[in-house]
Amino acid sequence: MRGIYSVAILNLKLTAARTMKDEKGFYYPHNLDFRGCAYSMDSYFNHLGSDLCRGILEFAVCHPLGKSGLRCLKIRPLEGRGWWSVAENPFQCLTACINLSEALRSPSPETTVSHMPIRQVGSCNGLQQNAAFRRNELGQLQLYFSRRETSRCLLKSCCQVDGKLVKKTVMTFVYGVTYISACDQIKRRIKEHGSIGDDAAMLLPASCYAVRATLTSLQEPFEAARSIMSWFGNCAKIKTFPEALTTTRNQ
């Protein structure tokens, strides 16, 4: 069933792309959350979606690359293994390779006009905002939020493991990831890594152990984040509590 669902979602994305491909440009309506982060209201085909969506979408209004833009474009295809078909995000890698090829063939690569969005990864943006809300100095040091030379990577501070193993769990910690979801995230990463091999009996216990270690290591430096998440949760409960108005007409 999961395979059928994936094919259906893919068809919806491609249908949306074919519908809009001849438009000169279009806009996406967005919702804002309580932090001011914007999320597209389109469910299937948007710039925050899968690798396929991100590889197809381009800016309608373009500008010359410039020195820094050309540098970013050179870095982009090198993610993954360098060959677009086996890269972590193959369609985005292919798009970057095409754009870079056009730029390098130009007499002036830095003045080449590009429509391609270049994405730069933040360091746990949700936790950064929580650390800023509470002025959490310990949390800021873990998130490159401070200019001190002692700042260090949050993923490395969790435990001595491959950062990719715990990255998604750490990123979704601030959004209230459940134990089961976190276990599923890490289990997929362990399978990709191949460190346990074909021993399925060890996969679940290893995932559970890694989840407990990861979430426990986040408790101390981000206790303030937990408290502010609880505060927002209480606010939401109060805000959504059903209210009734009694008037003289219904007494």
N, C-alpha and C positions, 0 to 999 in steps of 0.2 A: 504493500500500500504506500509505503514511503517513497518508493521509486516512481509510482504513478503520480503521487502528489508533486514530486520534484519536476517531473515532465510537464505537468499542468502549470506550475508556477513559471517554468521556463517559457512556455508558450505565451503566457500572459505578458511577460516582459518583452518578448520578441514582437508580439502584436502591438504593444504600446510603442515600441521603437519604430516599427513600420508605419504606424499611423502618423507619427510626428516627424519622420525623417525629411520631409520636404518643407517643413516650416522654417522660416528664417530665424526664429527664436521663440521661446515660450518661457513662462514663469511657473515656479512651484509655490503653491501656498504652503505656509509653515505654521506649526504650533510652537509656542514657547513654553518651556517648563519653568519651575520656580527659580532656577538658576539663571535663566535667560538663554539657555541653549535651545537652538532651533532644530526642529525635526520636521521633515517633509510629510505632508498629509497624504501624498500618493503612496500607496502600499507596495506597489510592485516594481516600478521603474523610476528610481531616483538616484541622486549622486551619493546617498548614504547606503545604497544597497549592495548587492553582491559584486564580485569581480567583473561579471559580464556587464552589469549596468555601468560601472565605473569606467570600464574600457571603451564603452560605446559613446557615452555622453561627453560633449565638448562645450566650451563656452561659446555663446553666440557672438559676444563682443571680444575681440582679441587685441593683444598688445605685443610689441616686440619682446623677445625673450630677455634681453639685457644680459649682463655678465652673470648675475646670480641665478637668473632663470635658466641659462644655458648649463650652469654647473648642476642645478637640481635635475635637469633633464638627463644629464650624463649619469647621475647617481641612480636614477629611478630604475633603469633596466637591469642593474646589477643586483637587485634584491632577488632572493631565491637562489637559483643556480646559474643565472645568467642567460639561459636559453628559454625563450618565452613559453614554449610548450610544456616545460617541466618546472617553470617558476611557481612560486607560491600563489601569485595572482597573474595567470598567464595572459589574460586579455589586456590588463593594464600594462603589463610588460611589453606586449606586442605594440600597443598604441605608443608607448614611450620610445620604442625602437624606431618606429616609423617617423615620429616627430624628430628624433635625434638625427636620423639619416637625412631628412630634408634640411635640417639646420646645418649639418656639417658639409653638405653639398653646396650650400649657399656661399657666395663670395664673402659674406659678412654674417657668420652664424649668430652673433649676438643681436643682430637687427631682424632676424627671421621672426615672422609673426606666427604665433602658436595659439591654438584653441584648447590645448590640453591642460586640464587641472592637475597641478602637482600637489599631492597631499603630503603633509609632514606630520608625523606621529607625535602626539603629546605624551607627557609622563603622568598617567593616571589623572586626567583632568578633573574627574569627579572628586577624587580625594584631595587634589590641590585646592579646589573651591571650598571643601569642608575645612581644610587646614587654615584657609584664609578667614573663613567665617569665625572660627574659634581662636584665631591667632595661636595655633598650635605649633610651637617652635620645633618640637621633636618631629612632628609630622612633616614640617617644611623641609627639614634637613634630609628626609628620605625621598623628597619629590623634586629635587632641584629647584625648590622654591626660594632658597636662601642663597646669597652670594658667597657664603662661607666656603672655604676650600674643603671643609669636612663633609660637605653634602655627598650623599651616596645613593646608589640606585635602590629603589624600594624592593625590586624583585630579588636582588642579591642579598638584601637584609632579611628576607623572609626565611630562607634556608639555603643550604649549599646544594642547589640543584640547577638544572638547565632553566633559564628564565622563561622559555616558551612553555615549559610544563605548567607553571603556575600563573602565567601572565593573565589569561582570561579570568581566572578566579579572583585574582587581586583586583583587576579592573572592575569587575562586577560586584565586588564587596560593598562598595558604597551604595549600590542600588538594591541592596538587600538580597543578594543571591542566597538561595536555600542550600542546605547541606546536600540534598539529592542532586540538584543542578550542578553544584561545584564538583561533586564526585563524577558526574557524567562528563564534565569538561576535562578533568584531569585524566579520566580513563581513556578518552579519545586521544589525548596527547601521548599517553604511555604506549598505546597501540601503534601510533604513528612512529614513535621513537624506536620501537622494537626491542627495548631493553629487557623485557620479560620473555620475549619469543612467543611461542605458541601455548604457553602455560596459562590457559583461561582461568584455572582455579586460583591463580595468584593475582590476576588482574584486579578483581574487585577489592580484596583486602589491601593491596598496594595503593589503589586509588583512595580508599577510605583513610588510610594512614596519611597519605600526602595531603588530603583535604584537612584533616584535623591539625596537622603540623602547620599548614599554611594559614588557616583561620586563627589558630592560637597565636601565631607570631604577629598577626596584625592587631591583636587586642590591645597590647600596651601602647604602641605609638599612635594608635588611632582610636583610643577610647573616646576622645572628644568627638570624632566622626560618628561613632555609634550613638553618643548621647544626642547629637544634633539630628541624626536620622530618626531617633525615637521621638524627639520634639516635633519634627515635621509630621511624623505618623500620627501623633496625638492631635495636632492641628487639623489634619485631614479627617480624623474621626469626628471631631467637634463640628467641622464645617459640613460634613455630609450627614450629620444626625438628623433624622426626619423631624420636621417641625409642623405643627398644626395650629391653625388660627381659629379661635372660637369667636363667633359673632352672634348678634341677637337673632340672626336668621336661622341658625342651626342649633340653638339652645333648646 
